[in-house]
Amino acid sequence: MPMPWFLLSLALGRSPVVLSLERLEGLQDAARCSPGLSCHLWDGDVVCLPGSIVSAPGPVLVPTSLQTELVRRCYQETDCDLCVRVAVHLAVHGHWEKPEDEEKLGRAADPEPEEPRNASLQAQVVLSFQAYPTARCVLLEVQVPAALVQPGQSVGSVVFDCFEAALGTEVQIWSYTQPRYQKELNLTRQLPDCRGLEVQDSIQSCRALPWLSVTADGDNVHLVLDVSEEQSFGLSLYWNQVQGPVKPWWHRNLAWPLEPDSVRTSICPFTEDPRAHRNLWRAARLQLLPPRGWRLDAPCSLHAQATLCWQAPGRGPCQPLVPPLPRENVTVNMALEFPLLKGHPNLCVQQVSSWEKMQLQLQECLWADSLGPLKDDMLLVEARGPQDNRSFCALEPSGCTPLLSRASTRAARLGEQLLQDLHSGQCLQLWDDDLGALWACPMDKYIHQRWVLVWLACLLFAAALFLLFLLKKDHVKGWLRLLKEDIRAGAAATGRAALLLYSADDAGFERLVGALASALCQVPLRVAVDLWSRRELSAQGPLAWFHAQRRRTVQEGGLVVLIFSPGAVALCHEWLQDAGPAPGAHGPHDAFAASLSCVLPDFLQGRAPGRYVGAYFDGLLHADAVPALFRAVPVFSLPSQLPAFLGSLQGPRGPRPGRLGERAEQVARALQPALDSCLRTPGTAGMGRGMGPEAGDRT
């Protein structure tokens, strides 16, 4: 049977890869882990109940990817079945840290976490396997030692041997944990048949029938049978008509007898491949044939239908005119013409292919070039029944709306006017037969009327405002003045940024800084503080984080606030005397210690004024304890000097003095509980008072 080679290659696809499979002995399932992990397979299958996703309480193990491998499970030397080996790769998800919302409220983390950070992790991983007509679920327990627990890092994999499946079937595999911390992984695989395996001698179903293959030599196609002497079989060549809806058995069963018999296999080597069909469809083109004709050009025959559709300007997809206009089967490379009375630029041609499960479509508004751009016309569909009964609906994106209905669409609101236009001859008839007709009615005048009503409403509203202004002139002036001041003050405050730098002396002082940062956000200011950026600090490092925040704050005209405490003063002296602290002397989130390498040059070279301010808390530090180098900028005592401190942060366009005082009282009320807690802590207040003037003179 002659057949072009390129069409055969499109139908068959790539040549199948021949696989050589590993051999497993015995019926027992097993699980094994990568080095460093320990795992255990539960006896028997479990019920597949994924459940809903829950929040992780801390670091947990989650599956990240699935891999499969085909193996043979053999009961005897020549009695084996195909088996699917599954490998689940695992990673650590989540952190030990508390949620960010607690940090943003200014509450520092507990010095002793609820769970030890050096604990091992354990997870229950479920593997769900489905391959018609079987389904299985197995449970694997995996434990990871503490040395491998690194958030976001892969820890290894666990391998399950194995799920049995039939040759040539499609298998689906899911994996998730119990409880489930993320969306389950899924994987779909098409298993090869006997032709793609080097194991036909050990799998009985592969020995029952001869090998069937198709080869091509130029334009000739050859059917090749590989038959052994022991095989007994019957061969039938038939035309397969099983397409579209289910048909009676005498149409469907053309080759096989109805009674059960031995193993059967079939191959349809010339069945159209979806990729080839898509490529063929992409090569097809719609061509305009004046005045209202068109033609579908394609390299070979296509199963397609054509119909007209209505494309409204800017109103979604083209609406097919079915009914009343029926679809027509397409004959490629042949001129066609719809029975239209008149042409319209909004009429387009749709080509639809329903080959198997694919829905492919071509669309061209063929007459737009000759009839002009799309118009804002309403398409009316007239349906005619017995005894000259007629009904009208308007084609809209939601469907065909009856003109005299109570729907809230444009066509329903203008239903009576559109019928009047139709009867008065203002609409253009596009198509007509015994069952109905199509009419295009212009909508320009209704659009103009709508805009007239809008302008009239705007004029009435403006007149009402002007009358109100005349009656309440003095009050309106006062409102406008207050509104102008509030908008100007609010814009200035909202536009000012503040970067807080502090030394984390203890948990109480961190709570105090957190309370200050939260209160400044209500002023309002845009506050940046390392308490709220622990993830960025861990990812970037304290020095890189400070560089980015300082550059952004200075570029936006904000201020860097140095909050002095006994620990901060000690760090400053350490830098000034020893040219930097010892490596690793401070924690991974200590932004103050990391920032001193950039802050000190600004003060030493005179660039600090206008960019920095200082602050310390009453009772925790004496004013003279602040190193002399840092007194080149204003240093405020909190909360006693809060009005001046807020005024410096908000800049010259801040609020009026009265409102500034109110905001200072609000900040003071927010600070006082945390400050009292610090003062009650043994040794804290005394440490601040003990640093006298001589501490500052050391600079």
Buried (B, 14 or more C-beta within 10 A) or exposed (E): EEBEEEBBBBBBEEEEEEEEBEEBEEEEBEBEBBEEBEBBBEEEBBEBEBEEEEEBEBBBBBBBBBEBBBBBBBEEEEEBBBBBBBBBBBBBBBBBBBEEEEBBBBBBBEEEEEEEEEEEBEBBBBBBBBBEEEEBBBBBBBBBBEEBBEBEEBBBBBBBBBBBBBBBBEBBBBBBBBBBBBEBBEBEBEBBBBBBBEBBEBBEBBBBBBBBBBEBEEEEBEEEEEEEEEEEEEEEEEEEEEEEEEEEEEEEEEEEEEEEEEEEBEEEBBEBBEEBBBEBBEEBEBEBEEEBEBBBEBEEEBEBBBBBBBBBEEEEEBBBBEEBBEBEEBBBEEEBEBEBEEBBBBBBBBBBBEBEEEEBEBBBBBBBEEBEEBBBBBBBBBBBEEEEEEEBBBBBEEEBBBBEEEBEBBBBEBBEBBBEBBEEEEBBBBBBEEEBBBBBBBBEEBEEEEEEEEEEEEEEEEEEEEEEEEEEEEEBEEEEEEEEEEEEBEEBBEBBBBBBBBBBBBBBBBBBBBBBBBBBBEBBBBBBBBBBBBEBBBEBBBBEBBBEBBEBBBEEEBBBBBBBBBBBBBBBBBBBEEEEBEEEEBEEBBBBBBBBBEBBEBBEEEEBEEBBBBBBBBBBBBBBBBBEBBBBBBBBBBBEBBBBBBBBBBBEEBBEEEEBBEBBEBBBEBBEEBBEBBBEBEEBBEBBEEBEEEBBEEB
